[in-house]
Amino acid sequence: MSCTSGAMISFFVLFEEWDCAAAAAARAGARLCRQLDAYCAGTGPAPPAHEIAESRRLTEEANRRLAALRSLLHEQREQVALI
């Protein structure tokens, strides 16, 4: 396996991990928004603190994975520029 194909596999793995993390963060964020909307409308309770924390954690995880993906892309661009 060449370095290029190994990097491509790493890219696709990182992309899939980021995509899954971003989807989980989006679902948690949407759920939290619905809960906050209901609370503000007086039709539901305030969202529990653990759900707010989980939404934040999922968003931070998605951001970490996106940063790793961007870092890999930057490294690959630098390697291509050297060729």
C-alpha positions, -999 to +999 in steps of 0.1 A: +000+000+000+014+034-009+015+064+013-012+080-008-037+051-005-030+050+033-037+087+036-069+083+015-081+055+038-073+077+068-092+105+052-123+084+046-122+069+082-118+104+097-146+117+074-170+089+085-162+095+122-167+133+118-200+127+098-214+104+125-203+128+153-218+158+134-251+140+129-253+130+166-245+166+176-272+179+152-298+155+166-290+164+202-290+201+193-324+198+176-338+179+206-325+206+229-340+234+208-374+216+208-372+213+246-363+250+250-390+261+226-416+241+246-403+255+279-404+291+265-439+285+252-450+272+286-458+238+273-429+218+287-403+216+314-369+231+312-344+207+296-324+188+322-288+199+328-274+165+317-290+169+283-276+204+278-242+190+288-245+161+264-255+183+236-224+204+242-202+174+245-214+160+212-208+193+195-173+195+209-166+159+198-178+167+163-155+198+163-125+178+174-131+153+146-135+180+121-102+196+133-085+162+129-099+159+094-087+194+085-053+187+099-049+156+077-060+175+047-035+202+054-007+176+058-017+160+025-016+194+007+018+201+021+031+167+009+016+172-026+032+206-027+066+190-020+063+166-049 
